[in-house]
Amino acid sequence: MRPRKINDDNENLDRWLLTYADLITLLLAFFIVMYSMSRIDNKRFGQVSDALNTVLRGGDGVIKYRLEPIKNGHGLLKLGNLRMIQQRIDEKFSKLGKREDLQTEITERGLVIHILESAIFDIGSASLKPRAMEILDLIAEQMQGRPNHIRVEGHTDDRPIQTALYPSNWELSSARATAVVRYYTENHPIPPDRISALGYGQFRPVLANNSPENRARNRRVDVVLLTMDLTLTEPTSQMYYSESDQ
C-alpha cells in the first residue's frame, strides 16, 4: 500500500474552501439578480420571463424590442428640480406681493403648493375669483411642459355645509379641485390625462380647527406636482383602448 503523503492530507482539507467559494459566488449572483429584478419595469420583466421560458422549451429566446427615441423633458425629475420650481414660484409671488396667498413645501409626494381659499374662492363657493386666474397662471408657467402628474386637491375646515349645490364638504372640496383642473386644461397646454382632481373635505387639515386663523389655513386647494416615481403609477389615456383599436 502506498504510504500517505502529508501534501495529500493538506489538499483534502482544503477542498471545502473551493465548495465554500462556489457557494458564496452563487449567493452573490442570486442577490444581484434579485436586486436587478426589483428595479426592472413590468413590461421588460415580462419580456425576460417569456424569453427564458422559450429557451427552456428549446426555442429562440432572443428578446426583441424597438428602441424608442428619448424625448426631451421625460427624464426623472428629481427633488432638486422640484426645489428649483419651488424657489421660482416663491420668488414670483414675493415680487408681486402675493406671498401670503400660498405656501410651498417639498414632501415625499413631490412639490405641494398650498393656495388659501381666500385667494381664489369666496366662502362656500367653487367659482374662481377674477384674481384667481393670475395666481393659477403663475403656477402653471412653472409646471407646464413637465412630465410629472399634477394632482389638485380641495380641502375645507370642519364647519359643516349644507346647500342645494353642496350637501357636504365632500362636494364643495371636490368642486373646487375640479374648477382648478378645468381652468388649467382649458387655458394652459396641460394634457387632461396628466392632471386629476380630488376632494378631501375637512379630513386632511394642516392645523387643528380650533381658531379662525387655523380654519382659514385649512380651507385651501393643494396643487401637487408629483415625483416621477408616483407619476409612473398614475393611469394615462394610453392604458385604455377602444374596441376599434383591438
DOLUM-733988 format. One record per residue (C-alpha): x, y negated, z negated. Coordinates in pm, whole numbers, plus 50000, padded with zeros to 5 digits. Each point is the difference from the previous one (the first is absolute). Layout:
N
XYZ/...
This chain:
246
500005000050000/501304965950097/500904979349694/497864968849947/501744967550068/499624969149785/499184979050310/497075023350080/498474992749659/500374962350050/498345001850343/497045019549861/499574975749712/500004970250238/497385013850240/497144985749790/501324965350072/499255004850372/496435011149923/499554971149759/501314974950255/497615013850264/497114996649756/500864963849919/500294992150372/496575015350068/498434980849713/501534967650125/498665006650349/496585008249854/499784967449807/501174980150303/497245015750211/497414993349729/501094963649973/499874995850376/496525015350015/498784976149733/500974970350217/498805012150338/496694987750137/497105024150037/500034999450379/503695008450027/499705026449726/497265016850200/502245000350307/502855016049803/497665026049850/498585009350342/503495002550147/501195023249722/496955022450044/500675001850373/503635009949942/499015027349755/497645014150264/502805000650255/499024969250200/501614966650084/500004979049685/501354967850147/498134969949858/498854978350285/498974964549934/499964967050180/502194972349871/497954968449951/501584965850031/500554981849675/497704970249978/501184967949845/498534993749658/499115036149928/502935007949773/499565004249629/499094967349838/501875003049674/499364981449679/502714975050088/497974989350301/496864998349790/501784976949757/501024978050292/496374997050108/499034992949640/502574972149980/498784984150324/496385000349884/500934985049662/502044972550166/497274990850248/497324996949735/502324980649768/500764974350273/496274995650066/499234996349630/497815031350005/502165021949780/497265002249738/497675016850250/501915032650005/502615021849837/502235026250159/501745030649862/501865030850123/498625032949869/500445036650088/497194995050253/501714971350180/499534962250009/496844989449813/498624964850060/497434990049737/497694972850139/497774983749739/496274999450065/499874962149961/502344996150300/497875018750254/496505007149858/497304982849799/498805018549689/497685028550093/500584995050374/501825019950269/500054971850257/503474985950060/500534963849908/501364976850272/503274996649805/500295037949989/500935000750369/503254981249943/500985022749711/499275031950194/501754986650310/503214992749809/500035035549865/499215015150341/502984982250158/502325021049787/498105032950035/499105002050368/502335019850220/500985022549711/499305037450024/498835002049639/496385006449914/498174970949837/497535007949725/497614972649886/498515005849654/497164980749839/499794995349621/497594983249759/499834993449628/497825020149763/496964977350008/497105018450169/498394987350319/496645009950142/498764981750307/498205009950319/503335001850186/502165014049722/498295023349752/503305005049817/503654989750002/500755029850225/498104984150288/501424965249937/503625011449984/499595021950310/498334971850195/502834976149916/502675024750109/498095006650320/499674962650071/503794996149983/500565030550223/497494987250254/501684965950007/503425015550057/498905023350278/498014972850178/502554971949971/503415016849989/501715027450204/499595025849724/498765033750134/496795011149825/501485034549929/502864983549809/497824982649743/497365012349755/497664986149734/499295012849648/497814987349719/500915007649638/497444978949820/501104991249646/501905032249940/503574989550085/500594967649810/503454984849972/499124984949660/497525007549725/496604984250065/500004981349669/500234963750113/498844977850289/503604996450117/500605037450010/496735006450179/500974974450262/503245019250059/498135032850033/497674985750267/502305004150295/500735016050334/503235019850029/501685002550339/502405029549979/502715005950259/500635036949940/503415016250008/500735021550305/499795031549788/496384991749915/499334986650350/500845033950150/497275015949787/497324976450133/497765013250280/500204982750339/497815000050308/502485023650169/498985027449756/496475000950138/499015011850347/496674999650178/498625030950165/500924986050341/503674999849897/500015037149916/
